[in-house]
Amino acid sequence: MGKTRTRGPGPTYSRVVPGVSGRVLVVDDNKVIRQLIKVNLELEGFEVVTASDGAECLDVIHEVRPDVVTLDVVMPRLDGIGTVARLRADPRTSGLPVAIVSACTQYEVESGFAVGADAFLSKPFEPAELIRIVRRLVAERQAHGGGSARAEDPDSEGERPAPAGRG
């Protein structure tokens, strides 16, 4: 059996991990890509939860309460563009930073930004670039008063304003 950095079966989103840089929800229908992104982020101190498509992302987002979401575009059930649109339409997630990580066309990139994506990373990507984008989005969220999702009061979720400066 090879060495892994996984924490065993079961969700990790209910646990606060000391020293963690932030919580990232990684959404991709390709298991290998999900694992690649997860391992790279965990090596940099992020807590990572994964989902296999946009529908699963929307199912778990309020339990996971991530600081950043990374999304593929082409996925079954609900694609990345539709997922971003739904996240932006929900007051609880409207200010949540979203990075699209996908091998998609310029039209899809423009569509992603049009519905509110904050960053785009083309596959295949350099892990260092992924880390740089996620760190930047976490820092911007914290600078705009979003703080860590784990520190928010769950009873005031619907009242949290979106970060300023979205454009």
Secondary structure, DSSP 8 states (H G I E B T S, - for coil): --------SS--TT---TT--EEEEEE-S-HHHHHHHHHHHHHTTEEEEEESSHHHHHHHHHHH--SEEEE-SS-SSS-HHHHHHHHHHSTTTTT--EEEEE---HHHHHHHHHHT--EEEESS--HHHHHHHHHHHHHHHHHTT---GGGS-GGGGGG----TT--
